[in-house]
């Protein structure tokens, strides 16, 4: 029996070895392709994951780890890699015009074609093979027709010879072996796709220019790897790489550029530029104030609601009504509040004007917009604190309150010295988590008023109600004329480190992970 078990174990190991070999071979193929394309961060991450999986599944000593190896690999790919990639982007020039690797930029530039002096113009007809390959029959102004296939030299051919059918009245063969001639109405829907195909091979490349004409084209740019320069074949201009952009001696640049390492440039630009630093300090202070006010007021409202309505007749109905804001989607709730506070369409402004003679400019005045944002966030958050406060209060032993009554404690004294301290002790981890969440609460800020009203005299567009995460989003994705992913990543890195320090400090200060009886 022991011998049979040993044999089964050996066969299982061989099967496992074969399956993992095939899987790892596929992953390695992807890794090599990523390295060839210059995508080094992703290739490095996949390499690390591949090594980890190979060790776990191919070494017997790591057999117990197989149960969670796939989960660890996915966590590395989808959690750890984005963090590390953000750190990588923060030291690169990635942004508008610099979104590719160097090899990708070279390939894009070398794919640009131009019509050289003395280039030829042809009439043409399209043919298609059963496997969706295309060919052109070219009609020059003089001389025999030419058969043009992608990636093959142009061939002189005569209709009626070598598999080419008889010509029609325009001199175009009716058939070509292996191809079907396309009628005009078949060509029109695919003219864009045909126009993107290079027929022939360099230096005699032909492209379709219109329904009637095809022209001889040549590569406009050619990369010289020995000198690391890009040469314009049409004008002879030499472009040298300068900070990720091929640049000529007179300052002319080629697009696209490519991603290069710039070191701590973005951090220096962010921290050393007063036009960045001053408004961002204001954004940071508002960010902290927004998170603190949201948590404090939401907790206070939730606790007050708990104390007021707990134990009343019909408490289940009251509880259901109080948590209505919670199940409603955040987007819907924010848009409802936005509509209610709208000075032209909402009912809040007319009501306040009838009572007080005026209404705040909820969307134009920075102070009132911030008040509105906090108000909306409290509306969205207080049901959560109501639920957890109600549950936490029920967990406090009644014997403590009975002893306090015997000692003559008032209702306020019981709340001040028993309920609140014990409640904070129970809920402190949730309060810390809520503060961290609200510090990055992008939805409320952006959906309510897009971070507006605008902040005047800033180096890039910033809003009075922007928090750091909404500013990073605006910088990276919205402000198209100054899109700068590298700078946005640098700010994100600093934000990540800041929040990490805050969480560590709060956890240590509040003894968050201390074991207690």
C-alpha positions as CSV (number, residue, x, y, z in Angstrom):
1,X,0.0,0.0,0.0
2,X,2.8,2.3,0.8
3,X,4.4,1.6,-2.5
4,X,1.1,2.4,-4.3
5,X,0.8,5.7,-2.5
6,X,4.4,6.6,-3.4
7,X,3.7,5.8,-7.1
8,X,0.5,7.9,-7.0
9,X,2.4,10.8,-5.3
10,X,5.0,10.6,-8.0
11,X,2.5,10.6,-10.8
12,X,0.7,13.5,-9.2
13,X,3.9,15.4,-9.0
14,X,4.7,14.7,-12.6
15,X,1.2,15.8,-13.7
16,X,1.6,18.9,-11.5
17,X,5.0,19.6,-13.1
18,X,3.5,19.3,-16.6
19,X,0.5,21.6,-15.9
20,X,2.7,24.3,-14.3
21,X,5.3,24.0,-17.0
22,X,2.7,24.8,-19.7
23,X,1.2,27.7,-17.5
24,X,4.6,29.1,-16.8
25,X,5.7,28.9,-20.4
26,X,2.6,30.9,-21.4
27,X,3.4,33.5,-18.7
28,X,7.0,33.7,-19.7
29,X,6.0,34.3,-23.3
30,X,3.9,37.3,-22.2
31,X,6.8,38.5,-20.1
32,X,9.3,38.4,-23.0
33,X,6.8,40.3,-25.2
34,X,6.3,42.9,-22.5
35,X,10.1,43.4,-22.2
36,X,10.4,43.6,-26.0
37,X,7.7,46.4,-26.0
38,X,9.6,48.3,-23.2
39,X,6.8,47.7,-20.6
40,X,9.4,46.9,-17.9
41,X,7.3,47.5,-14.7
42,X,4.5,45.1,-15.7
43,X,7.0,42.6,-17.1
44,X,9.0,42.8,-13.8
45,X,5.8,42.3,-11.8
46,X,4.7,39.3,-13.8
47,X,8.3,37.9,-13.5
48,X,8.1,38.1,-9.7
49,X,4.7,36.4,-9.6
50,X,6.0,33.7,-12.0
51,X,9.0,33.0,-9.7
52,X,6.7,32.8,-6.7
53,X,4.2,30.4,-8.3
54,X,7.1,28.3,-9.7
55,X,8.6,27.9,-6.2
56,X,5.2,27.1,-4.6
57,X,4.1,24.5,-7.1
58,X,7.4,22.9,-8.1
59,X,9.1,22.6,-4.6
60,X,7.6,20.1,-2.2
61,X,8.7,22.1,0.8
62,X,6.2,24.9,-0.2
63,X,3.2,22.5,-0.7
64,X,1.2,24.0,2.2
65,X,1.3,27.4,0.5
66,X,-0.6,26.1,-2.6
67,X,-4.0,26.8,-1.0
68,X,-3.5,30.5,-1.2
69,X,-0.8,30.9,-3.8
70,X,-3.2,32.0,-6.5
71,X,-4.7,34.6,-4.2
72,X,-1.3,35.9,-3.2
73,X,-0.4,36.2,-6.9
74,X,-3.6,38.1,-7.8
75,X,-3.1,40.4,-4.8
76,X,0.5,41.1,-6.0
77,X,-0.8,41.9,-9.5
78,X,-3.9,43.9,-8.6
79,X,-2.9,45.5,-5.3
80,X,0.8,45.7,-4.9
81,X,1.7,46.3,-8.5
82,X,-0.6,49.4,-8.9
83,X,1.1,50.9,-5.8
84,X,4.6,50.2,-7.1
85,X,3.6,51.3,-10.6
86,X,2.4,54.7,-9.2
87,X,5.8,55.1,-7.5
88,X,7.4,54.3,-10.8
89,X,5.3,56.9,-12.7
90,X,6.2,59.5,-10.1
91,X,9.8,59.5,-11.3
92,X,9.0,59.5,-15.0
93,X,7.8,62.2,-17.5
94,X,4.6,60.3,-18.4
95,X,1.9,62.8,-19.6
96,X,0.6,64.5,-22.7
97,X,2.8,63.4,-25.6
98,X,4.8,60.9,-23.5
99,X,2.5,57.9,-23.1
100,X,4.6,55.2,-24.9
101,X,7.8,53.4,-24.4
102,X,10.7,54.4,-26.6
103,X,10.3,51.4,-28.9
104,X,6.6,52.1,-29.3
105,X,7.3,55.7,-30.1
106,X,10.0,54.7,-32.7
107,X,7.6,52.2,-34.3
108,X,4.9,54.9,-34.5
109,X,7.2,57.4,-36.1
110,X,8.6,54.9,-38.6
111,X,5.1,54.0,-39.6
112,X,4.5,57.6,-40.9
113,X,4.8,57.8,-44.7
114,X,5.2,60.5,-47.3
115,X,5.0,60.8,-51.1
116,X,8.5,61.4,-52.4
117,X,9.3,63.7,-55.3
118,X,8.6,61.8,-58.5
119,X,6.3,59.4,-56.7
120,X,3.9,57.5,-58.9
121,X,0.1,57.6,-59.0
122,X,-1.9,54.5,-59.9
123,X,-5.5,53.6,-60.6
124,X,-6.5,50.5,-58.7
125,X,-8.9,47.7,-58.1
126,X,-9.1,45.5,-54.9
127,X,-9.1,41.8,-54.6
128,X,-9.8,39.7,-51.5
129,X,-8.8,36.1,-50.7
130,X,-11.0,33.6,-48.7
131,X,-8.8,34.2,-45.6
132,X,-9.5,38.0,-45.8
133,X,-6.1,39.0,-47.3
134,X,-6.2,41.8,-49.7
135,X,-4.3,42.6,-52.9
136,X,-4.4,45.5,-55.4
137,X,-4.2,45.6,-59.2
138,X,-2.4,48.8,-60.0
139,X,-2.7,50.6,-63.3
140,X,0.2,53.0,-64.0
141,X,0.0,55.8,-66.4
142,X,2.3,53.9,-68.7
143,X,3.4,50.3,-68.8
144,X,2.0,47.0,-67.7
145,X,-0.2,46.5,-64.6
146,X,1.2,45.7,-61.2
147,X,0.0,43.2,-58.6
148,X,0.6,44.5,-55.1
149,X,0.3,42.4,-52.0
150,X,1.2,43.5,-48.4
151,X,4.8,42.9,-47.5
152,X,5.7,41.6,-51.0
153,X,7.5,43.3,-53.9
154,X,5.3,44.8,-56.7
155,X,5.0,42.3,-59.5
156,X,4.6,43.2,-63.2
157,X,1.9,41.0,-64.7
158,X,-0.2,40.7,-67.8
159,X,-3.9,39.8,-67.7
160,X,-4.4,36.3,-69.1
161,X,-1.1,34.9,-67.9
162,X,0.2,33.1,-64.8
163,X,-3.2,32.6,-63.0
164,X,-4.4,36.1,-63.9
165,X,-7.8,36.2,-65.8
166,X,-8.7,38.1,-68.8
167,X,-8.9,41.9,-68.6
168,X,-12.1,44.0,-68.6
169,X,-12.4,47.2,-70.7
170,X,-10.2,49.1,-68.2
171,X,-7.4,46.6,-68.4
172,X,-8.1,45.1,-65.0
173,X,-8.2,41.3,-64.7
174,X,-11.6,39.9,-63.9
175,X,-10.1,37.2,-61.8
176,X,-6.8,36.4,-60.0
177,X,-6.1,32.9,-58.7
178,X,-6.8,32.8,-54.9
179,X,-8.6,36.1,-54.9
180,X,-12.1,37.5,-55.6
181,X,-12.4,40.9,-57.3
182,X,-14.4,43.4,-55.2
183,X,-17.0,45.5,-56.8
184,X,-17.2,49.3,-56.1
185,X,-20.1,48.8,-53.6
186,X,-18.0,46.2,-51.7
187,X,-15.0,48.5,-51.5
188,X,-16.7,51.6,-50.1
189,X,-17.5,50.1,-46.7
190,X,-13.9,48.9,-46.2
191,X,-12.1,51.9,-47.8
192,X,-10.7,53.0,-44.4
193,X,-9.3,49.6,-43.6
194,X,-7.8,49.3,-47.1
195,X,-6.2,52.8,-46.7
196,X,-4.3,51.6,-43.6
197,X,-2.6,48.7,-45.4
198,X,0.8,49.1,-46.9
199,X,0.9,47.2,-50.2
200,X,4.3,46.3,-51.6
201,X,7.5,46.6,-49.5
202,X,9.9,49.5,-48.9
203,X,11.1,51.5,-50.6
204,X,8.1,50.9,-53.1
205,X,5.2,51.1,-50.7
206,X,1.8,51.9,-52.1
207,X,-1.2,53.1,-50.2
208,X,-4.8,53.9,-51.3
209,X,-5.4,57.7,-51.2
210,X,-9.0,57.7,-52.6
211,X,-11.5,55.5,-54.4
212,X,-9.7,56.2,-57.6
213,X,-6.0,56.7,-56.7
214,X,-3.2,54.8,-55.0
215,X,0.2,56.5,-54.5
216,X,3.8,55.5,-53.9
217,X,4.8,56.2,-50.3
218,X,8.1,55.9,-48.3
219,X,8.8,56.0,-44.6
220,X,9.2,59.6,-43.5
221,X,11.3,58.8,-40.5
222,X,14.0,56.2,-39.9
223,X,15.7,55.4,-36.6
224,X,19.5,55.1,-36.5
225,X,20.2,52.9,-33.4
226,X,24.0,53.5,-33.6
227,X,23.6,57.3,-33.2
228,X,20.3,57.0,-31.3
229,X,18.7,59.6,-33.6
230,X,15.6,59.8,-35.8
231,X,16.3,61.0,-39.4
232,X,13.7,62.7,-41.6
233,X,14.0,60.9,-44.9
234,X,12.2,63.8,-46.7
235,X,14.3,66.7,-45.5
236,X,17.4,65.0,-43.9
237,X,16.7,66.7,-40.5
238,X,18.2,64.8,-37.6
239,X,16.2,64.6,-34.3
240,X,18.1,63.7,-31.1
241,X,16.4,62.5,-27.9
242,X,15.9,65.2,-25.4
243,X,14.0,64.3,-22.2
244,X,11.9,61.8,-24.0
245,X,11.2,63.8,-27.2
246,X,13.1,63.6,-30.5
247,X,14.2,67.2,-31.0
248,X,16.1,68.8,-33.9
249,X,18.9,71.4,-33.5
250,X,16.4,74.2,-34.2
251,X,14.0,73.0,-31.5
252,X,11.4,71.2,-33.7
253,X,10.0,68.2,-31.9
254,X,8.4,64.9,-33.1
255,X,5.2,63.5,-31.7
256,X,4.8,61.1,-30.0
257,X,7.5,61.3,-27.3
258,X,8.3,58.5,-24.9
259,X,8.6,57.8,-21.2
260,X,11.9,58.5,-19.5
261,X,13.2,58.6,-16.0
262,X,13.3,62.2,-14.5
263,X,14.2,61.4,-10.9
264,X,12.6,63.6,-8.2
265,X,11.8,66.4,-10.7
266,X,8.0,66.2,-10.0
267,X,8.5,66.2,-6.2
268,X,10.8,69.2,-6.5
269,X,8.4,70.9,-8.8
270,X,5.5,70.2,-6.4
271,X,7.3,71.2,-3.2
272,X,9.6,73.9,-4.5
273,X,7.1,75.9,-6.6
274,X,5.2,78.4,-4.6
275,X,2.5,78.6,-7.2
276,X,1.9,74.9,-6.5
277,X,2.7,74.8,-2.8
278,X,0.5,77.7,-1.6
279,X,-2.8,76.6,-3.2
280,X,-2.1,72.9,-2.4
281,X,-1.6,73.8,1.3
282,X,-5.1,75.3,1.2
283,X,-6.4,72.2,-0.5
284,X,-4.7,70.0,2.2
285,X,-6.1,72.0,5.1
286,X,-9.6,71.9,3.6
287,X,-9.1,68.2,3.0
288,X,-8.4,67.6,6.7
289,X,-11.2,69.9,7.7
290,X,-13.7,68.1,5.4
291,X,-12.7,64.7,6.6
292,X,-12.8,65.7,10.3
293,X,-16.1,67.6,10.1
294,X,-17.7,64.8,8.1
295,X,-16.8,62.2,10.7
296,X,-17.5,64.3,13.7
297,X,-20.9,65.6,12.6
298,X,-22.0,62.2,11.2
299,X,-21.0,60.5,14.4
300,X,-22.7,63.2,16.5
301,X,-25.9,63.1,14.5
302,X,-26.0,59.3,14.5
303,X,-25.4,59.2,18.3
304,X,-28.0,61.9,19.0
305,X,-30.6,60.0,16.8
306,X,-29.8,56.8,18.7
307,X,-30.3,58.4,22.1
308,X,-33.5,60.2,21.1
309,X,-35.4,57.4,19.4
310,X,-34.1,54.3,21.1
311,X,-36.9,52.6,23.0
312,X,-39.7,54.8,21.7
313,X,-43.0,53.1,20.5
314,X,-42.7,52.2,16.9
315,X,-38.9,52.2,17.1
316,X,-38.7,49.7,14.2
317,X,-40.5,52.0,11.8
318,X,-38.4,55.0,13.0
319,X,-35.2,53.0,12.6
320,X,-36.2,52.1,9.0
321,X,-37.0,55.7,8.2
322,X,-33.7,56.9,9.7
323,X,-31.5,54.6,7.6
324,X,-33.2,55.4,4.3
325,X,-30.2,57.5,3.0
326,X,-28.0,54.5,3.4
327,X,-29.4,52.1,0.8
328,X,-30.0,54.8,-1.8
329,X,-27.1,54.9,-4.3
330,X,-24.6,57.7,-3.5
331,X,-24.8,59.1,-7.0
332,X,-28.6,59.5,-6.7
333,X,-28.5,61.1,-3.3
334,X,-25.9,63.6,-4.3
335,X,-27.8,64.6,-7.5
336,X,-31.0,65.0,-5.5
337,X,-29.2,67.4,-3.1
338,X,-27.6,69.2,-6.0
339,X,-31.1,69.7,-7.5
340,X,-32.6,70.8,-4.2
341,X,-29.9,73.4,-3.6
342,X,-30.0,74.7,-7.2
343,X,-30.9,78.4,-7.1
344,X,-33.1,78.2,-10.1
345,X,-34.8,74.8,-10.0
346,X,-34.5,73.8,-6.3
347,X,-36.9,74.6,-3.5
348,X,-34.3,75.4,-0.8
349,X,-33.4,78.8,-2.2
350,X,-37.0,80.1,-2.4
351,X,-37.8,78.8,1.0
352,X,-34.8,80.5,2.6
353,X,-35.5,83.7,0.7
354,X,-39.1,83.7,2.0
355,X,-37.9,83.2,5.6
356,X,-34.7,85.2,5.7
357,X,-34.8,87.4,2.7
358,X,-31.8,85.8,1.0
359,X,-30.3,82.4,0.2
360,X,-26.6,81.3,0.2
361,X,-24.8,80.9,-3.1
362,X,-24.4,77.2,-2.7
363,X,-22.4,76.7,-5.9
364,X,-20.6,80.1,-6.3
365,X,-19.4,81.0,-2.9
366,X,-16.5,78.9,-1.6
367,X,-17.6,78.9,2.0
368,X,-21.2,77.9,1.3
369,X,-20.2,75.3,-1.2
370,X,-18.0,73.7,1.4
371,X,-20.9,73.8,3.9
372,X,-23.1,72.2,1.3
373,X,-20.6,69.4,0.6
374,X,-20.3,68.6,4.4
375,X,-24.0,68.7,4.7
376,X,-24.5,66.2,1.9
377,X,-21.8,64.0,3.3
378,X,-23.3,64.0,6.8
379,X,-26.7,63.1,5.2
380,X,-25.0,60.1,3.5
381,X,-23.0,59.0,6.5
382,X,-25.1,59.5,9.6
383,X,-27.2,56.3,9.1
384,X,-24.0,54.2,9.3
385,X,-23.0,55.8,12.6
386,X,-26.6,55.5,13.9
387,X,-26.6,51.7,13.3
388,X,-23.1,51.1,14.8
389,X,-23.9,53.5,17.8
390,X,-27.1,51.7,18.5
391,X,-25.4,48.4,18.5
392,X,-22.5,49.6,20.6
393,X,-24.7,51.1,23.2
394,X,-26.6,47.8,23.6
395,X,-23.3,46.1,24.3
396,X,-22.6,48.3,27.4
397,X,-23.6,46.4,30.5
398,X,-26.7,47.9,32.3
399,X,-25.1,47.1,35.7
400,X,-22.8,50.1,35.1
401,X,-25.7,52.5,34.7
402,X,-27.5,50.9,37.7
403,X,-24.4,51.5,39.8
404,X,-24.2,55.1,38.6
405,X,-27.8,55.8,39.5
406,X,-27.1,54.5,43.0
407,X,-24.2,56.9,43.2
408,X,-26.6,59.7,42.2
409,X,-25.3,60.3,38.6
410,X,-27.5,62.4,36.4
411,X,-28.5,61.6,32.8
412,X,-25.8,63.9,31.5
413,X,-23.3,62.4,34.0
414,X,-24.0,58.9,32.8
415,X,-23.6,60.0,29.2
416,X,-20.4,62.0,29.9
417,X,-18.6,59.4,32.1
418,X,-20.0,56.1,30.9
419,X,-21.7,56.1,27.5
420,X,-19.4,58.3,25.5
421,X,-16.0,57.0,26.8
422,X,-17.1,53.3,26.3
423,X,-18.7,54.1,23.0
424,X,-15.5,55.8,21.7
425,X,-13.4,52.9,23.0
426,X,-15.6,50.5,20.9
427,X,-16.0,52.6,17.8
428,X,-12.5,54.2,17.6
429,X,-11.3,51.8,14.9
430,X,-14.4,52.6,12.8
431,X,-14.0,56.3,13.3
432,X,-10.4,56.1,12.1
433,X,-11.4,54.1,9.1
434,X,-14.2,56.6,8.3
435,X,-11.7,59.5,8.6
436,X,-9.4,57.7,6.2
437,X,-12.3,57.0,3.8
438,X,-13.5,60.7,3.9
439,X,-10.0,61.9,3.3
440,X,-10.2,60.3,-0.1
441,X,-14.0,60.8,-0.6
442,X,-13.9,61.6,-4.3
443,X,-17.5,61.0,-5.1
444,X,-19.1,63.7,-2.9
445,X,-16.7,66.3,-4.0
446,X,-16.7,65.7,-7.7
447,X,-20.4,64.8,-8.2
448,X,-21.8,67.7,-6.2
449,X,-19.9,70.5,-7.8
450,X,-16.8,69.1,-9.6
451,X,-14.5,70.7,-6.9
452,X,-15.7,74.2,-7.9
453,X,-15.8,77.2,-7.6
454,X,-12.4,77.7,-9.2
455,X,-9.5,78.9,-7.2
456,X,-8.0,82.1,-8.8
457,X,-4.4,82.6,-10.0
458,X,-3.2,78.9,-9.8
459,X,-0.6,77.3,-12.0
460,X,-3.1,74.6,-13.1
461,X,-6.9,74.6,-12.6
462,X,-7.8,74.0,-8.9
463,X,-11.2,74.2,-7.2
464,X,-12.1,75.7,-3.8
465,X,-13.7,72.5,-2.8
466,X,-11.1,70.2,-4.3
467,X,-9.5,67.7,-2.0
468,X,-6.2,66.1,-2.9
469,X,-7.6,63.1,-4.7
470,X,-10.0,65.2,-6.8
471,X,-7.2,67.6,-7.7
472,X,-5.0,64.6,-8.8
473,X,-7.9,63.4,-10.9
474,X,-8.4,66.8,-12.4
475,X,-4.7,67.1,-13.1
476,X,-4.3,63.6,-14.7
477,X,-7.5,63.2,-16.7
478,X,-9.5,66.4,-17.0
479,X,-7.2,69.3,-17.8
480,X,-6.2,68.0,-21.2
481,X,-3.8,70.9,-22.0
482,X,-1.6,70.2,-19.1
483,X,-2.2,66.5,-18.5
484,X,0.8,65.3,-16.4
485,X,0.5,61.7,-15.1
486,X,4.0,61.9,-13.6
487,X,3.1,64.9,-11.4
488,X,-0.2,63.4,-10.5
489,X,1.5,60.1,-9.5
490,X,4.1,62.1,-7.4
491,X,1.2,63.8,-5.5
492,X,-0.5,60.5,-5.1
493,X,2.6,59.0,-3.6
494,X,2.9,61.8,-1.1
495,X,-0.8,61.4,-0.4
496,X,-0.3,57.7,0.2
497,X,2.6,58.2,2.5
498,X,0.7,60.9,4.4
499,X,-2.4,58.8,4.9
500,X,-0.2,55.8,5.9
501,X,1.5,57.9,8.6
502,X,-1.9,59.2,9.8
503,X,-3.2,55.7,10.1
504,X,-0.1,54.4,11.9
505,X,-0.2,57.3,14.3
506,X,-3.9,56.9,15.0
507,X,-3.5,53.2,15.5
508,X,-0.6,53.7,17.8
509,X,-2.2,56.6,19.7
510,X,-5.5,54.8,20.2
511,X,-4.0,51.4,20.9
512,X,-6.1,50.1,18.0
513,X,-4.6,46.6,17.9
514,X,-3.9,46.1,21.6
515,X,-5.4,42.9,22.9
516,X,-7.9,43.4,25.7
517,X,-9.8,41.0,28.0
